[in-house]
Amino acid sequence: MSLQQLPTGVLLAGGRARRMGGGDKCLLPLKDKTLLTRSIDRAQPQVNDLVLSANGNALRFARTKLTVVADQYQDFPGPMAGIHAALNWAQQNRPENPWVASFACDTPFFPRAMVEQLSAALQDDAQIAVAVSNGRMQPVFALWHNSLLPAISATLDGTDIPWLQHWIAEHPHVTVEFDNTPFDCFTNINTPQDLYAAEELVAQHGDL
């Protein structure tokens, strides 16, 4: 089964970037572009609309011209809150489109055909299609059906929020293994050392 139309997309940028010293990690430069700009360039052609999941003053992202959607839950409960906010936004603004595609802004090499590959793997009962690389689930790179919104809300209303990959495992889903050559396309940036390594990858391989 494949999607009848391109999904709504959400770029997740709501974290606190503690290992980077705080601030907006997505605005850090990688060569000639910020991590956010690189993510927009990759995600936007794959979706119908693209929103940005971020907290705080939205004006700092004004140059992107993206709609900024803040968490509806306090104290930064993690990427599930960003997915919840995007599903809620899509349900209100794009009710005819039941799917949301999520991407992380700190992973500048994610596949340009990710949505197409995830869509192709969907089965009738699946509510989630999620990427896998090197045998490891990449839970923030996924397609989410809006029927999940009540279950996500119930989880976020609780006191014990599980890791996102564990939550996915308990719901109808399919996985798609992505090629990891010449390097892992889900390489993410958590520390300054990661950013230096990503600069070397861009120097060697360009934007792939």
Order of alpha helices (4+ residues) and beta strands (2+ residues): beta-beta-beta-alpha-beta-beta-alpha-beta-alpha-beta-beta-alpha-alpha-beta-alpha
